[in-house]
Amino acid sequence: MDEPVCHCFGHTRADIEADALRHGRSLILEAILAAKRAGGCRCAELHPLGR
């Protein structure tokens, strides 16, 4: 659960789950998806496995 889900922003699965419990939905996940759509994601470069 401590492994990053997003290497661009450093959020873990636990961060996203806690955020979803706190807000009824994950604002972190929404921000990650919006950044990906806008081309602001560098996970392919930053992820150790190139994903």
N, C-alpha and C positions, 0 to 999 in steps of 0.2 A: 504494500500500500504506500510505501515511501518512495517508490521508484517514480521518477517524473513521467507524467502523461504528456506534458508539453515541455520540450527542451528549450523552446524560445522564451517561455515565461516562467519556467521552473515549478509549475503546479503539479502536485501529486494527485493520485486517485483519492486519497484521504481528504485533501483540500477540497476537491470537487464534491465529494459526498457530504462533507460538513457544510459546505456552502449551500447545497441543495436542501439539506435539513433546515438550515437557518432561514432560507428565503423561499422555500417551496419549489424552487428550481435553481439550477446552478448559474449564477451570474458569471462565474469564472468560465464555465464551458461556453456560454454565449459569447463572451469576449474573445475567447480563443477562436471560435468558429467565425466571428466577424473579422478578426485579424487575418485568418486564412483566406476568406473571401476577398479581402482587400489587398491580398498579396503581401501582407506583413508577416508571413510565417517563414521562418528559416530552419524549421525542424529537419529538413533534408540535409542541411549543412551541419547542424548542431547535434543531431541524434547520433549516438555512437554506432548504430547499425544503418544509418543513412535513410531512415524512414521519414 
